[in-house]
Amino acid sequence: MRGGLTGAGPTPARGTFQAAITAVAVLAALALFVAACATGGTGARDEGPAHADTVVGGAASPAAIPSSPTPTPDRGKAVRLVKDDPQVSAEVKRELKPCVADKYPVEVSYGELTGGAAEDIVVNVLTCSDAVGVGSYVYRESDGRYENVFKAEEPPVYAEIDRGDLVVTKQVYERGDPVSDPSGENVITYRWAAGRFAERYRTHNDYNNTVGEDPTVAPESS
């Protein structure tokens, strides 16, 4: 009868299943214990990102040091050069005033352009309001002082050093173009020769070109 089964012990099948579960639990606990012992008794190993200063072979690898570091652009020196330069127009000098506190709107870069003993200095003077280039200059060291060997003052203009050449970008506006949206640009490459910068070639980029249309490239000047 059903009533006679009340309070009876587990059936053989149930007992076998519980015994199997107990055995698995014991084996799992034993595996965790062995792993803890292998890691110095601290339980599971703490994971985290590898450290950059990991020592290999008993000594840390030193950081690479550039053999010839580039000079830090000196804005104060650039401002003095432009302000004291009689070749710089009065209009550009009027723009050369602090935008905020003592922060002047100039960009400065150093590089080898004229083959002199010291690196040449390229200075771009910008407007405070919209960072439009109003003047670009190159200064060359000679007999302990810097002299102006290049200037471009037709805004918007910007000069930079590209693999030993002086590259000047002049944006082109058509009638009705807003300052923020020129129609194109002329990119002129100059190279130092016979004591002056000579134009090598120029490229005109039309901002309204269709995709895949080549820019107009003028031949090199003689």
C-alpha positions in Angstrom: 0.0 0.0 0.0 1.1 3.7 -0.6 0.7 4.5 3.1 3.3 1.9 3.9 6.0 3.7 1.9 5.8 6.9 4.0 9.1 7.5 5.9 10.9 4.8 4.0 14.7 5.3 3.1 15.8 6.4 -0.3 15.5 4.0 -3.2 18.8 2.4 -4.4 18.8 4.5 -7.6 18.4 7.8 -5.7 21.2 6.8 -3.3 23.5 6.0 -6.2 22.9 9.4 -7.8 23.5 11.3 -4.5 26.7 9.4 -4.0 27.9 10.4 -7.5 27.2 14.1 -6.7 29.1 13.9 -3.4 32.1 12.3 -5.2 32.2 15.1 -7.8 32.0 17.8 -5.1 34.9 16.2 -3.2 37.0 16.0 -6.4 36.3 19.7 -7.2 37.3 20.8 -3.7 40.5 18.7 -3.9 41.4 20.4 -7.3 40.9 23.9 -5.8 43.1 23.0 -2.8 45.9 21.8 -5.1 45.6 24.9 -7.2 45.8 27.1 -4.1 48.9 25.3 -3.0 50.6 25.8 -6.4 50.0 29.6 -6.2 51.6 30.1 -2.8 48.5 29.4 -0.8 46.7 32.6 -1.8 43.8 31.0 -3.7 43.1 31.9 -7.3 45.8 34.1 -9.0 45.0 37.8 -9.2 44.8 38.7 -12.9 45.7 42.1 -14.3 47.4 43.9 -17.2 51.1 43.2 -17.7 53.4 46.0 -16.5 55.5 47.9 -19.0 58.5 47.8 -16.6 58.7 44.1 -16.4 62.3 43.1 -15.9 63.7 40.6 -18.4 67.0 38.9 -17.7 67.4 40.8 -14.4 67.4 44.3 -15.8 64.8 46.6 -17.2 65.2 47.8 -20.8 66.0 51.6 -20.9 63.7 53.9 -22.9 65.0 55.0 -26.3 66.5 58.5 -26.3 66.6 60.5 -29.6 70.1 61.2 -30.7 69.2 64.7 -32.0 66.0 66.0 -30.3 64.0 68.7 -32.2 64.2 72.1 -30.5 61.1 73.1 -28.6 59.3 75.8 -30.6 60.0 79.2 -28.9 57.0 81.4 -29.5 58.5 84.3 -27.6 61.6 84.3 -29.8 59.4 84.1 -32.9 57.3 87.1 -31.8 60.4 89.2 -31.2 61.8 88.3 -34.6 58.6 89.3 -36.4 58.1 92.5 -34.4 61.7 93.6 -34.9 61.7 92.7 -38.6 61.5 95.8 -40.9 60.4 93.6 -43.7 57.1 92.6 -41.9 54.2 94.8 -42.9 52.4 97.1 -40.4 49.2 95.1 -40.9 50.7 91.9 -39.8 52.4 93.5 -36.8 49.0 94.9 -35.8 47.6 91.3 -35.8 50.5 90.1 -33.7 49.0 90.8 -30.3 48.1 88.4 -27.5 44.8 86.6 -28.0 44.5 85.5 -24.3 46.9 86.7 -21.6 50.3 86.3 -23.2 49.4 83.8 -25.8 50.3 85.1 -29.3 48.7 83.7 -32.5 51.9 82.3 -34.0 53.0 78.8 -35.0 56.7 78.0 -35.1 58.7 75.2 -36.6 62.4 74.4 -37.0 64.1 72.5 -39.8 66.8 72.3 -42.5 65.9 74.6 -45.4 68.9 76.7 -46.3 71.8 74.4 -45.4 73.1 76.8 -42.7 74.9 75.9 -39.5 71.7 76.2 -37.4 68.2 75.1 -38.1 66.0 77.6 -39.9 62.8 79.0 -38.2 59.4 79.1 -40.0 56.9 81.5 -38.4 53.2 81.7 -39.3 51.2 84.6 -37.9 47.5 83.9 -37.5 44.4 85.9 -36.6 43.0 85.4 -33.1 39.4 85.1 -34.2 39.5 82.4 -36.9 43.2 81.3 -37.1 43.6 82.6 -40.6 47.2 82.9 -41.7 48.1 86.5 -42.4 51.9 86.2 -42.8 54.5 83.4 -43.2 58.3 84.0 -42.7 61.5 82.0 -42.8 64.5 83.2 -40.7 68.0 82.0 -41.3 70.9 82.2 -38.8 73.8 84.2 -40.1 76.8 85.5 -38.0 74.9 84.9 -34.7 71.7 86.6 -35.7 68.6 85.7 -37.7 67.7 87.3 -41.0 64.5 87.2 -43.0 65.0 85.2 -46.2 61.3 84.6 -47.1 58.0 86.2 -46.6 54.4 85.8 -47.9 51.7 88.2 -46.7 48.8 87.5 -48.9 46.2 86.0 -46.6 45.1 83.3 -46.1 48.7 81.8 -46.2 50.5 79.1 -44.4 54.1 77.8 -44.7 55.6 74.5 -43.6 58.7 72.4 -44.0 58.4 69.2 -46.1 61.5 67.0 -46.6 63.8 70.0 -46.9 61.5 72.1 -49.1 59.4 75.1 -48.1 55.8 74.5 -49.0 53.4 77.5 -48.9 49.7 77.0 -49.2 47.5 80.0 -50.3 43.7 79.5 -50.2 41.8 80.9 -53.2 38.5 82.7 -52.9 36.0 83.5 -55.6 33.5 86.3 -55.3 31.0 85.6 -52.6 33.0 82.8 -50.9 32.9 83.0 -47.0 36.2 83.0 -45.1 35.4 79.5 -43.9 34.7 78.1 -47.4 37.4 78.9 -50.0 37.0 77.6 -53.6 40.4 76.1 -53.7 44.1 76.5 -52.9 47.5 76.9 -54.5 50.3 74.9 -53.0 53.7 76.3 -54.0 57.0 74.4 -53.3 60.2 76.4 -52.9 63.8 75.2 -52.7 66.9 77.1 -51.5 69.3 77.7 -54.3 71.9 80.4 -54.9 71.2 82.2 -51.7 67.4 82.5 -52.1 64.2 80.5 -52.3 63.2 79.6 -55.9 59.8 78.2 -56.9 60.1 74.6 -58.0 56.5 73.9 -58.9 52.9 74.6 -57.8 49.7 72.7 -57.6 46.1 74.1 -57.7 43.5 72.1 -55.8 39.9 72.9 -56.5 37.8 72.1 -53.5 34.8 71.7 -55.8 36.4 69.0 -58.0 34.4 65.8 -58.5 35.8 62.7 -57.0 38.7 61.3 -59.0 39.5 64.5 -60.9 43.2 65.4 -60.9 44.4 68.7 -59.6 46.1 71.1 -62.0 49.9 71.0 -61.7 52.0 73.8 -63.2 55.4 72.9 -64.6 58.6 73.7 -62.7 59.9 77.3 -63.1 63.2 77.7 -64.8 
